[in-house]
């Protein structure tokens, strides 16, 4: 018998839920407005912290940050749908977060308008 993440026999439902999320165009479409709203809110928060920054640059930064997080979310559900044990799920999410956010940090090195404190 394959070991379930966290040893919980009810985790099979989590695997099913993750597969449904990954394979449902309807759920994907309904989720996109929430992602866009988080991106918009992040850009607004950045604009409040760096009022002199170019809005297009803040919008791009917000989009990249949200994309990095969404990649980790996808890695989580892909690993869960595959029935991976908890340590592999965690490793997949950690790798996705590290990859996405380290690239984002390299794209915006050093002090910049995005890292400015409140005015």
C-alpha positions in Angstrom: 0.0 0.0 0.0 1.3 3.4 -0.9 2.0 5.7 2.0 -0.3 8.7 2.1 1.0 12.2 3.0 1.0 12.6 6.8 -0.2 9.0 7.0 -3.9 10.1 6.9 -6.2 7.8 4.9 -8.5 10.8 4.3 -5.8 12.5 2.3 -7.1 10.6 -0.8 -9.8 13.2 -0.9 -7.1 15.9 -1.0 -5.5 14.2 -4.0 -8.9 14.1 -5.7 -9.5 17.8 -4.9 -6.1 18.7 -6.3 -6.7 16.8 -9.5 -10.1 18.5 -9.9 -8.5 21.9 -9.4 -5.8 21.1 -12.0 -8.1 19.7 -14.6 -11.1 22.0 -14.4 -11.2 24.9 -16.9 -14.2 26.3 -15.1 -12.5 26.4 -11.8 -9.4 27.9 -13.4 -11.5 30.6 -15.1 -13.3 31.4 -11.8 -10.0 31.7 -10.0 -8.4 34.1 -12.4 -10.3 37.2 -11.1 -9.1 36.5 -7.6 -5.5 36.3 -8.8 -5.9 39.6 -10.7 -7.4 41.3 -7.7 -4.4 40.2 -5.5 -2.1 41.5 -8.1 -4.0 44.8 -8.2 -3.9 45.1 -4.4 -0.2 44.3 -4.3 0.5 47.0 -6.9 -1.5 49.5 -4.8 0.3 48.7 -1.6 3.6 49.1 -3.4 2.5 52.4 -4.8 1.6 53.6 -1.3 5.1 52.6 -0.1 6.9 54.1 -3.1 4.8 57.0 -4.4 7.6 58.2 -6.8 7.9 54.8 -8.5 6.6 54.3 -12.1 3.2 52.6 -11.9 3.9 50.3 -14.9 7.0 49.1 -13.0 5.0 48.4 -9.9 2.3 46.6 -11.9 5.0 44.4 -13.5 6.7 43.7 -10.1 3.3 42.7 -8.6 2.6 40.5 -11.6 5.9 38.7 -11.2 5.5 38.3 -7.5 2.0 36.8 -7.9 3.2 34.5 -10.7 6.0 33.2 -8.4 3.4 32.4 -5.7 1.0 30.8 -8.2 3.8 28.6 -9.5 4.2 27.3 -5.9 0.5 26.8 -5.6 0.5 24.8 -8.8 3.5 22.7 -7.6 1.5 22.0 -4.4 -1.5 20.7 -6.2 0.5 18.8 -8.8 2.4 17.0 -6.0 -0.8 16.4 -4.0 -2.7 15.1 -7.0 0.1 12.7 -7.7 -0.2 11.3 -4.1 3.3 12.4 -3.1 4.2 12.1 0.6 4.2 15.3 2.7 8.0 15.7 2.5 7.9 15.7 -1.3 5.0 18.1 -1.5 6.9 20.4 0.8 10.1 20.1 -1.3 8.1 20.8 -4.5 6.6 23.9 -3.0 9.9 25.1 -1.4 11.7 24.6 -4.8 9.0 26.6 -6.7 9.1 29.4 -4.1 12.9 29.5 -4.1 13.1 29.5 -7.9 10.4 32.2 -8.4 11.4 34.6 -5.6 15.1 34.3 -6.1 14.7 35.2 -9.7 12.5 38.1 -8.7 15.1 39.3 -6.2 17.8 39.1 -9.0 15.6 41.2 -11.3 15.3 43.9 -8.6 18.7 44.1 -6.9 19.7 46.6 -4.3 17.9 49.7 -3.1 15.2 50.7 -5.6 11.9 52.5 -5.6 10.3 49.1 -4.9 12.1 48.8 -1.6 11.6 52.3 -0.4 10.0 52.8 2.9 6.7 54.7 3.5 6.9 58.4 2.5 
